[in-house]
Amino acid sequence: MSAAPRTARGEKTRRRLLQAAEHVFSEHGYTEASVSRITDRAGVGQGTFYLYFDSKLELFEELVEDLNHRVRQAMSEGAAGATTRLEAERAGFAAFFRFTAEHPALYRIVREAEFVSPEALRLHYTRIVEGYIDGLRVAQLDGEIGDIDPTVAAWALMGIGEMIGMRWVLWGDDANGAGDAADPLASGTSAVPDHVLDEMMRFIGGALGRGARRSDEEDS
């Protein structure tokens, strides 16, 4: 990995390259996203690029990590004031949907990682799930949720959030789910509609509490 200058100016340039890469990778895909396209968008020379990254692949992998860090931070901050597990789930999902609306490129970039860098894809999902698992275990100890496997539940919850976000944030009200072909960064809506979030949480609440009700019935 190239060693970037440890200065405020150097960090600003690195951030510009990451922001440019987010747009270029989403607009053109990994194969067609040349270093020159990225540096042109960032407003720097190609020589400058190699002060910060050894290759396009290294930049792509750092971008996946950067997006992962930011989305997890957004979800954590969104759920910070919650007093129950279900409140935390709702607030965390709402924060995820807001982030997705602001950075819809997340979906295309993460999906490209499946082919470009499978390890980056695996890390992206496992880092999100790890936080879920810890939260669910605490909720179990507090008696807030039922007798479920926290690992399985965490992966299921992440899948629910990703697909709801794709349908209502990324695709919006487009019946064909095609989005805006002229702008691959355009999102469908600014937020998941309240009634969709309500139904989503009703489903999640039932799933997380079902084990507790079953255990109560077996004890009676």
BANU-512787 format. One line per 3 residues: number of its first residue (from 1); for each residue x negated, y, z negated of N, C-alpha, C, O, CB. Coordinates in steps of 0.2 Angstrom, whole numbers, plus 5000, padded with zeros to 4 digits. Each point is the difference from the previous one (the first is absolute). Glycine has a CB too. Example, Ala and Ser with C-alpha at 12.3 -4.5 7.8 and 13.67 -1.06 7.14 Angstrom:
% residues 2
1	4934,4972,4961,5004,5006,5000,4996,5006,5000,4995,4999,4997,5014,4995,4997 | 4993,5011,5010,4996,5006,4999,5004,5005,4997,4997,5006,4999,4997,4991,5011 .
This chain:
% residues 220
1	4996,4994,5000,5004,5006,5000,4996,5006,5000,4995,5001,4996,5014,4993,4998 | 4992,5011,5010,4997,5006,5000,5000,5004,4994,5006,5000,4997,4996,5000,5015 | 4993,5004,4986,5001,5004,4994,5001,5007,5002,4996,5003,5003,4996,4989,4991 .
4	5014,5010,5004,5003,5007,5001,4996,5005,4996,4999,4998,4994,5012,4997,5010 | 4988,5011,4998,4997,5005,4996,5005,5001,4994,5006,5001,5000,4989,5004,5010 | 5002,4995,4984,5004,5001,4994,5001,5007,4998,4997,5003,4995,4998,4986,5001 .
7	5009,5015,5008,5001,5007,4999,5008,5000,5001,5003,4996,5003,4985,5008,5001 | 5014,5002,4994,5007,5002,5001,5002,5000,5008,5005,4998,5002,4995,5008,4987 | 4995,4997,5014,5001,5001,5008,5000,4993,5003,5004,4998,5004,4991,5013,4996 .
10	5001,4984,4997,4999,4994,5003,5007,4996,4999,5002,4996,5004,4985,5004,4995 | 5015,5000,4995,5006,4997,4998,5006,5003,5004,5005,4996,5002,4991,5002,4987 | 5004,5008,5012,5006,5003,5005,4999,4997,5007,5005,4999,5003,4995,5012,4990 .
13	4994,4988,5009,4999,4998,5007,5003,4992,5000,5003,4998,5005,4987,5010,4998 | 5008,4989,4992,5002,4993,5000,5007,4999,5000,5003,4996,5003,4987,5001,4991 | 5014,5007,5002,5007,5000,4999,5003,5002,5007,5005,4997,5002,4994,5006,4986 .
16	4998,5002,5016,5003,5002,5007,4999,4994,5004,5005,4999,5004,4992,5013,4994 | 4998,4984,5002,4999,4994,5004,5005,4995,4998,5003,4997,5005,4985,5005,4996 | 5014,4997,4993,5005,4995,4998,5007,5002,5002,5004,4996,5003,4989,5001,4987 .
19	5008,5010,5010,5007,5002,5002,5001,5000,5007,5005,4998,5003,4995,5010,4988 | 4994,4993,5013,5000,4999,5007,5001,4993,5002,5004,4999,5005,4989,5011,4996 | 5004,4986,4996,5001,4993,5001,5007,4997,4999,5002,4996,5004,4986,5003,4993 .
22	5015,5004,4998,5007,4998,4998,5004,5001,5006,5004,4996,5002,4994,5006,4986 | 5001,5004,5015,5004,5002,5006,4998,4996,5007,5005,4997,5003,4997,5014,4992 | 4992,4988,5006,4997,4997,5006,5002,4993,5000,5002,4997,5005,4989,5011,4996 .
25	5007,4988,4993,5002,4993,5000,5007,4999,5001,5002,4995,5003,4988,5003,4989 | 5014,5006,5005,5008,4999,5001,5002,5001,5007,5004,4997,5003,4998,5006,4985 | 4995,5003,5015,5003,5002,5007,4997,4995,5005,5004,4998,5005,4996,5014,4991 .
28	4994,4986,5004,4997,4996,5005,4998,4992,4998,4999,4997,5005,4996,5014,4999 | 5006,4987,4990,4998,4994,4998,4993,4999,4999,4996,5005,5003,5014,4991,5003 | 4988,4999,4991,4992,5000,4998,4996,4999,5007,4995,5004,5000,5008,4990,4989 .
31	4999,5002,5015,4996,4999,5006,4998,5007,5004,4995,5001,5002,5010,4987,4999 | 5001,5016,5000,4999,5006,5004,4998,5006,4996,4999,5005,5002,5010,4990,5005 | 4990,5004,4986,4998,5005,4996,4993,5001,5000,4997,4997,4995,5013,5002,4998 .
34	4987,5005,5012,4993,5000,5000,4997,5005,4995,5004,5004,4997,4997,4994,5015 | 4993,5001,4987,4997,5005,4995,5000,5007,5003,5001,5005,4996,4991,4986,5000 | 5008,5010,5010,5000,5007,5003,5007,5003,4999,5001,5006,4999,4990,4991,5009 .
37	5014,4999,4992,5007,5002,4999,5001,5003,4993,5003,5005,4998,5001,4987,5011 | 4993,5004,4986,5000,5001,4993,4996,5007,4999,5003,5004,4996,4999,4984,5001 | 4992,5012,5005,4996,5006,4999,5003,5006,5003,5000,5006,4998,4990,4987,5001 .
40	5013,5007,5007,5003,5005,5003,5006,5003,4996,5001,5006,4999,4996,4989,5012 | 5007,5000,4987,5006,5002,4995,4997,5004,4994,5003,5004,4997,5004,4987,5008 | 4988,5006,4992,4997,5003,4994,4996,5006,5001,4999,5004,4995,5001,4984,5001 .
43	4999,5013,5010,4996,5007,5002,4992,4999,4998,4997,5005,4998,5014,5001,5000 | 4986,4988,5002,4993,4999,4999,4997,4996,5005,5003,4997,5004,4999,5003,4984 | 4991,5000,5013,4997,4997,5005,4999,4992,4998,5001,4998,4994,4993,5013,5009 .
46	5005,4985,5002,4999,4993,4999,4994,4999,4995,5000,4995,4997,5005,5003,5015 | 4990,5006,4989,4994,4999,4996,5002,5001,4992,4998,4996,4996,4995,5008,5013 | 5012,5000,4990,5002,5001,4993,5004,4994,4998,4999,4998,4994,5002,5014,5008 .
49	5003,4985,5002,5003,4994,4998,4996,4995,4997,5001,4997,4995,5007,5005,5014 | 4986,4997,4994,4995,4994,4998,4996,5002,4994,4997,4996,4997,5002,5001,5014 | 5002,5009,4986,4998,5002,4993,5004,4997,4995,4998,4999,4994,4997,5012,5011 .
52	5011,4987,4997,5005,4998,4995,5002,4993,5001,5002,4996,4995,5002,5015,5004 | 4996,4986,5007,5002,4994,5001,4996,4996,5005,4998,5004,5005,5014,5000,4993 | 4986,4990,5001,4996,4996,5005,5004,4998,5006,4997,5000,5006,4996,4996,4985 .
55	5013,5004,5009,5004,4997,5006,5007,5002,4999,5003,5002,4995,4989,4989,5006 | 5012,5008,5004,5007,5001,5000,5004,4996,4996,5004,5002,4996,4995,5002,5015 | 4998,4989,4988,5003,4995,4996,4999,5003,4992,5005,4999,4996,4993,4992,5013 .
58	4997,5011,4990,4999,5003,4993,5004,5005,4998,5003,5000,4995,4985,4997,5006 | 5013,5008,5004,5005,5005,4999,5007,4997,4999,5004,5003,4995,4989,5005,5011 | 5009,4988,4998,5007,4997,5000,5001,4996,4993,5005,5002,4997,4995,4996,5015 .
61	4995,4999,4986,5001,4996,4993,5000,5005,4994,5004,4999,4995,4990,4991,5010 | 5002,5016,4996,5001,5005,4995,5006,5003,5000,5003,5002,4995,4985,5000,5005 | 5015,4999,5006,5007,5003,5000,5005,4996,4997,5004,5003,4997,4992,5003,5014 .
64	5004,4988,4990,5005,4995,4997,4999,5001,4993,5005,5000,4996,4995,4992,5013 | 4994,5008,4988,4999,5000,4993,5002,5007,4997,5003,5001,4995,4987,4991,5006 | 5009,5013,5003,5002,5007,4998,5008,5001,5000,5003,5002,4995,4986,5002,5010 .
67	5014,4993,5000,5008,5000,5000,5002,4996,4994,5005,5002,4997,4995,4999,5015 | 4997,4993,4987,5002,4996,4994,5000,5004,4994,5004,4999,4995,4992,4990,5011 | 4998,5014,4993,4999,5004,4993,5005,5005,4999,5003,5001,4995,4985,4997,5006 .
70	5014,5006,5005,5004,5005,4999,5007,4998,4999,5004,5003,4997,4989,5003,5011 | 5009,4988,4996,5007,4998,4999,5001,4997,4993,5005,5001,4997,4996,4997,5015 | 4994,4999,4985,5001,4997,4993,5000,5006,4995,5003,4999,4995,4991,4990,5009 .
73	5002,5016,4997,5000,5006,4996,5007,5003,5000,5002,5002,4995,4985,5000,5007 | 5016,4999,5004,5006,5003,5001,5006,4996,4996,5004,5003,4996,4992,5002,5015 | 5003,4988,4989,5005,4996,4997,4999,5000,4992,5005,5001,4997,4996,4992,5013 .
76	4993,5007,4988,4999,5001,4993,5002,5006,4997,5003,5000,4995,4987,4993,5007 | 5009,5013,5001,5002,5006,4998,5007,5001,5000,5003,5003,4996,4987,5002,5008 | 5013,4992,5001,5008,5000,5001,5003,4997,4994,5005,5002,4998,4994,4998,5014 .
79	4998,4994,4986,5003,4996,4995,4998,5002,4993,5002,4997,4995,4999,4994,5013 | 4995,5014,4991,4997,5001,4994,5005,5002,4994,4998,4998,4994,4992,5006,5012 | 5015,4999,4996,5005,5003,4995,5005,4995,4998,5005,5001,4996,4993,5010,5007 .
82	5002,4983,5000,5006,4995,4999,4999,4997,4993,4995,4999,4998,5005,4998,5015 | 5006,5001,4985,5000,4997,4993,5002,4993,5000,5000,4997,4995,5003,5014,5001 | 5000,4986,5010,5001,4993,5000,4997,4998,5007,4998,5004,5004,5013,4997,4989 .
85	4989,4992,5007,4997,4997,5006,5004,5002,5007,4997,5001,5005,4998,4989,4988 | 5011,5010,5006,5004,5001,5006,4999,5007,5002,5000,5002,5006,5008,4989,4991 | 4992,5014,4998,4999,5007,5002,4993,5001,5003,4999,5003,5005,5008,5000,4985 .
88	4988,4993,5008,4993,5000,5003,5000,4998,5007,4997,5002,5004,4998,4996,4985 | 5009,4996,5012,5001,4997,5007,5003,5006,5004,4997,5001,5006,5004,4987,4990 | 5004,5015,5002,5004,5004,5005,4995,5006,5001,5000,5002,5006,5011,4995,4989 .
91	4986,5006,5000,4996,5006,5001,4994,4998,5004,4998,5004,5005,5006,5001,4984 | 4993,4989,5010,4994,4998,5004,5002,4999,5008,4996,5002,5004,4999,4993,4985 | 5011,5002,5012,5002,4999,5007,5001,5007,5003,4998,5001,5006,5007,4988,4991 .
94	4999,5015,4999,5001,5007,5003,4994,5004,5002,4999,5003,5005,5011,4997,4988 | 4985,4999,5003,4993,5003,5002,4997,4997,5006,4997,5003,5004,5001,5000,4983 | 5002,4990,5013,4998,4997,5006,5003,5002,5006,4997,5001,5005,5001,4989,4988 .
97	5009,5011,5007,5003,5002,5006,4999,5007,5002,4999,5002,5006,5010,4990,4991 | 4990,5012,4998,4997,5007,5002,4993,5000,5003,4999,5004,5005,5008,5001,4985 | 4989,4991,5007,4993,5000,5003,5001,4997,5007,4996,5003,5005,4999,4995,4984 .
100	5009,4997,5012,5001,4997,5007,5002,5005,5005,4998,5001,5006,5004,4988,4989 | 5003,5016,5003,5003,5005,5004,4994,5005,5002,5000,5003,5005,5011,4995,4990 | 4985,5003,5000,4994,5005,5002,4995,4997,5004,4996,5003,5003,5007,5003,4986 .
103	4996,4987,5010,4994,4997,5003,5003,4993,5004,4998,4995,4998,4994,5010,4993 | 5012,4996,5013,5003,4994,5004,4995,4996,5003,5001,4994,5002,5009,5012,5000 | 4984,4997,5000,4995,4996,5003,4997,4994,4996,4997,4996,5002,5000,5015,5003 .
106	5005,4990,4988,4998,4994,4996,5002,4993,5002,4997,4996,5000,5004,5012,4991 | 5006,4992,5012,5002,4994,5003,4996,4997,5005,4998,4994,5000,5013,5010,4997 | 4988,5000,5008,4996,4998,5006,4993,4998,4998,4997,4995,5003,5010,5012,5005 .
109	4990,4997,4988,4993,4999,4998,4999,4993,4996,4996,4996,5002,5002,5017,4998 | 5007,4986,4996,4999,4994,4995,5002,4994,5005,4996,4995,4999,5007,5011,4991 | 5001,4994,5015,5001,4995,5004,4995,4998,5005,4998,4995,5001,5014,5008,4998 .
112	4984,5002,5003,4995,4999,5004,4994,4997,4996,4996,4996,5003,5007,5014,5004 | 4997,4991,4987,4995,4997,4996,5000,4993,5000,4995,4996,4998,5005,5014,4994 | 5006,4987,5009,5001,4993,5000,4995,4997,5005,4997,4994,5000,5015,5007,4997 .
115	4986,5002,5009,4996,4998,5005,4993,5003,5000,4995,4997,5002,5016,5001,5005 | 4989,5008,4991,4994,5004,5000,4995,4998,4994,4994,4999,5000,5012,5010,5006 | 4997,4991,4988,4997,4998,4994,5004,4997,4995,5003,5003,4996,4990,5007,5006 .
118	5008,4983,4999,5005,4996,4995,4998,5001,4993,5005,5000,4996,4997,4992,5013 | 4992,5009,4989,4998,5001,4993,5003,5007,4997,5002,5000,4995,4987,4993,5007 | 5011,5012,5003,5002,5006,4998,5008,5000,4999,5003,5003,4995,4988,5003,5011 .
121	5012,4990,4998,5007,4999,4999,5002,4996,4993,5004,5002,4997,4997,4998,5016 | 4995,4995,4986,5001,4996,4994,4999,5005,4994,5004,4999,4995,4993,4990,5011 | 4998,5015,4994,4999,5004,4994,5005,5005,4999,5002,5002,4995,4986,4996,5007 .
124	5015,5005,5004,5005,5005,4999,5006,4997,4997,5002,5003,4995,4994,5002,5015 | 5006,4989,4991,5006,4997,4997,4999,4998,4993,5004,5001,4996,5000,4996,5015 | 4990,5000,4988,4999,4997,4993,4999,5005,4995,5002,5000,4994,4993,4990,5012 .
127	5002,5016,4996,4999,5006,4996,5007,5002,4997,5001,5002,4995,4988,5001,5011 | 5016,4998,4999,5006,5002,4998,5004,4995,4996,5003,5002,4995,4998,5004,5016 | 4998,4988,4990,5003,4994,4996,4998,5000,4993,5003,4999,4996,4999,4995,5015 .
130	4991,5007,4989,4997,4999,4993,5003,5005,4995,5002,4998,4994,4988,4999,5011 | 5012,5009,4997,5003,5005,4996,5007,4997,4998,5003,5001,4994,4990,5009,5011 | 5011,4988,5000,5006,4997,4999,5000,4994,4995,5005,5000,4995,4998,5003,5016 .
133	4993,4993,4989,4999,4994,4996,5000,5002,4993,5003,4998,4995,4992,4995,5014 | 5000,5012,4990,4999,5002,4993,5006,5003,4997,5002,4999,4994,4986,5003,5009 | 5016,5002,5001,5006,5004,4997,5005,4995,4999,5004,5001,4995,4993,5009,5012 .
136	5004,4985,4997,5005,4995,4999,4999,4995,4994,5004,4998,4996,4998,5002,5016 | 4991,4999,4987,4998,4996,4994,5002,5004,4993,5003,4997,4995,4988,4997,5012 | 5008,5012,4993,5001,5004,4994,5008,5001,4999,5002,4999,4995,4988,5008,5007 .
139	5014,4993,5004,5007,5001,5000,5003,4993,4997,5005,5000,4996,4995,5008,5013 | 4997,4986,4993,5002,4994,4997,4999,5000,4992,5004,4997,4997,4993,4997,5014 | 4997,5008,4987,4998,5000,4993,5005,5004,4996,5002,4999,4994,4986,4999,5009 .
142	5014,5007,5000,5005,5005,4997,5007,4998,5001,5005,5003,4997,4987,5006,5005 | 5010,4985,5001,5006,4998,5001,5005,5003,5005,5006,5000,5000,4993,4997,4989 | 4997,5007,5016,5004,5004,5004,5002,4996,5007,5005,5002,5003,4989,5008,4993 .
145	5002,4985,5005,5002,4996,5006,5000,4993,4998,4998,4998,4995,4997,5010,5013 | 5007,4988,4997,5001,4993,4998,4994,4995,5001,4995,5003,5001,5016,4999,5002 | 4990,4992,4996,4995,4995,5001,4998,4998,5007,5002,4996,5003,5002,4999,4986 .
148	4992,5010,5014,4998,4999,5007,4993,5000,5000,4996,5001,4995,5014,5005,5009 | 4987,4992,5002,4993,5000,5001,4998,5007,5002,5002,5002,5006,4998,4985,4998 | 4996,5016,4992,4998,5007,5002,4997,5001,5007,5000,5005,5004,4999,4997,4984 .
151	4997,4993,5014,4996,5000,5006,5005,5000,5006,4999,5004,5005,4991,4991,4989 | 5014,5000,5006,5005,4999,5005,5004,5006,5001,5002,5003,5005,4998,4985,4993 | 5003,5015,4996,5004,5005,5000,4997,5006,5003,5003,5004,5003,5003,4992,4987 .
154	4987,5005,5008,4997,5006,5002,4999,5000,5008,5001,5005,5003,4993,4995,4986 | 5004,4994,5014,5000,5000,5007,5007,5001,5003,5000,5003,5006,4990,4989,4993 | 5015,5005,4998,5007,5001,5003,5002,5008,5000,5003,5002,5005,5000,4986,4991 .
157	4995,5015,4998,5002,5007,5000,4996,5004,5005,5003,5005,5003,4999,4994,4985 | 4992,5000,5013,4996,5004,5005,5003,4999,5007,5000,5004,5004,4990,4995,4989 | 5012,4995,5008,5003,4998,5007,5007,5004,5001,5001,5003,5005,4993,4986,4995 .
160	5010,5012,4994,5006,5003,5001,4999,5008,5001,5003,5003,5005,5002,4989,4987 | 4990,5011,5004,4998,5007,5001,4998,5001,5007,5001,5005,5003,4996,4996,4985 | 4998,4995,5015,4997,5001,5006,5006,5000,5006,5000,5004,5004,4989,4991,4992 .
163	5015,5000,5004,5005,4999,5005,5006,5005,4999,5002,5003,5006,4996,4985,4994 | 5004,5014,4994,5005,5006,5000,4996,5006,5002,5004,5004,5004,5002,4991,4986 | 4988,5006,5009,4997,5006,5002,4999,5000,5008,5001,5006,5003,4993,4995,4986 .
166	5005,4994,5014,4999,4999,5007,5007,5002,5003,5000,5004,5005,4991,4987,4994 | 5014,5006,4999,5007,5001,5003,5003,5007,4999,5002,5003,5005,5000,4985,4992 | 4997,5015,4997,5003,5006,4999,4996,5006,5000,5002,5006,5002,5006,4988,4991 .
169	4985,5006,5006,4996,5005,5000,4997,5000,5007,5000,5006,5003,4997,4994,4985 | 5000,4995,5014,4996,5000,5006,5005,5000,5006,4999,5004,5005,4992,4990,4990 | 5014,5002,5005,5005,5000,5006,5005,5005,4999,5003,5002,5005,4995,4986,4997 .
172	5004,5014,4992,5006,5004,4999,5006,4998,5003,5002,4994,4999,4990,5015,5001 | 5012,4995,5003,5007,4998,5002,5000,4998,5007,5005,4999,5003,4999,5009,4990 | 4990,4990,5010,4999,4998,5007,5003,4993,5000,4997,4995,4997,4993,5012,5006 .
175	5015,4991,5000,5003,4994,5000,4996,4994,5003,5000,4995,4998,5011,5011,5003 | 4985,4996,5004,4995,4996,5003,4994,4999,4996,4995,4996,5002,5010,5006,5009 | 4994,5002,4984,4993,5000,4996,4994,5002,5004,4995,4997,4999,5011,4994,4995 .
178	4995,5013,5012,4994,5001,5004,4997,5006,4997,4994,5001,5002,5012,4995,5008 | 4997,5009,4986,4996,5006,4998,4999,5005,5006,5004,4999,5005,4990,4994,4986 | 5002,5011,5008,4999,5006,5005,4994,4997,5004,4994,5001,4998,5010,5008,4994 .
181	4997,4989,5014,4994,4998,5004,4995,5005,5002,4994,4998,5001,5014,4994,5003 | 4994,5014,4996,4996,5006,5001,4995,5001,4995,4995,5003,5001,5014,5002,5006 | 4993,4993,4986,4996,5002,4995,5000,4994,4995,5004,4999,4996,4999,5013,5005 .
184	4992,4984,5000,4999,4993,4996,5000,5002,4992,5000,4995,4996,4995,4999,5014 | 5003,5012,4988,4999,5002,4993,5007,5002,4997,5001,5001,4994,4987,5002,5008 | 5017,4998,5003,5006,5003,4997,5004,4995,4996,5000,4994,5002,5001,5013,5008 .
187	5002,4995,4984,5004,4995,4996,5007,5002,5002,5002,5005,5002,4989,4994,4989 | 5013,4996,5007,5007,5000,5002,5004,5005,4995,5004,5004,5002,4996,4984,5002 | 4999,5012,4990,5003,5004,4995,4995,5002,4995,4994,4998,5000,5017,4996,5001 .
190	4991,5011,4994,4995,5002,4995,5001,4996,4994,4995,5000,4996,5005,5011,5009 | 5005,4985,4994,5001,4996,4995,5005,4994,5001,5004,5001,5004,4993,5009,4989 | 5002,4985,5003,5005,4995,5000,5007,5002,4998,5000,5003,4994,4991,4988,5005 .
193	5014,5008,5004,5007,5003,4997,5001,4997,4993,4998,4995,4999,5006,5006,5013 | 5000,5003,4984,5001,4998,4993,5004,4994,5000,4998,4996,4996,5002,5016,5001 | 5005,4987,5007,5004,4994,5000,4995,4994,5001,5002,4994,4998,5009,5012,5005 .
196	4984,4994,5002,4996,4995,5001,4996,4998,4994,4999,4994,4999,5001,5009,5014 | 4997,5002,4984,4996,4999,4994,5004,4997,4995,4997,4996,4996,4996,5014,5007 | 5013,4993,4996,5005,4997,4995,5001,4992,5001,4999,4996,4995,5006,5015,5004 .
199	4996,4987,5007,5001,4993,5002,4994,4996,4999,5000,4995,4997,5009,5009,5011 | 4985,4999,4994,4994,4997,4999,4999,4998,4993,4998,4995,4998,4997,5011,5012 | 5006,4999,4985,4999,4999,4993,5005,4996,4997,4998,4996,4995,4997,5015,5005 .
202	5011,4989,5002,5005,4995,4998,4997,4993,5001,5001,4995,4996,5009,5013,5006 | 4988,4991,5004,4997,4993,5002,4994,4998,4996,5000,4995,4997,5004,5007,5014 | 4992,5003,4988,4994,4999,4996,5001,4998,4992,4998,4996,4997,4996,5011,5011 .
205	5011,4997,4990,5002,5000,4993,5003,4993,4999,4998,4997,4995,5004,5015,5004 | 5002,4985,5005,5003,4994,5000,4995,4994,5000,5000,4995,4996,5010,5009,5009 | 4985,4997,5000,4995,4995,5000,4995,5000,4994,4998,4994,4998,5002,5008,5015 .
208	4998,5003,4985,4996,5001,4994,5003,4997,4993,4997,4998,4996,4997,5011,5010 | 5013,4992,4994,5003,4998,4994,5003,4993,5000,5003,4998,4995,5000,5014,5004 | 4997,4985,5007,5004,4994,5000,4997,4995,4996,5004,4996,4997,4999,5006,5015 .
211	4990,4997,4987,4997,4995,4996,5002,5001,4993,5001,4995,4996,4990,5005,5011 | 5010,5006,4990,5002,5001,4993,5007,4998,4999,5002,4997,4995,4991,5013,5004 | 5012,4991,5006,5007,4998,4999,5000,4992,5000,5004,4997,4997,5000,5014,5008 .
214	4992,4986,5000,5000,4993,5000,4998,4997,4993,5003,4995,4998,4995,5006,5015 | 4996,5002,4984,4998,4997,4994,5005,5001,4995,5001,4996,4995,4987,5007,5008 | 5016,5003,4997,5005,5001,4994,5005,4995,5001,5003,4997,4995,4995,5015,5005 .
217	5004,4986,5006,5005,4995,5001,4998,4993,4998,5004,4996,4997,5001,5011,5013 | 4989,4992,4991,4998,4993,4998,4999,4999,4993,5001,4995,4997,4993,5005,5014 | 5005,5006,4985,4999,4999,4993,5007,5000,4997,5001,4998,4994,4988,5008,5006 .
220	5016,4996,5003,5007,5001,4997,5003,4993,5000,5006,4999,4998,4995,5013,5006 .
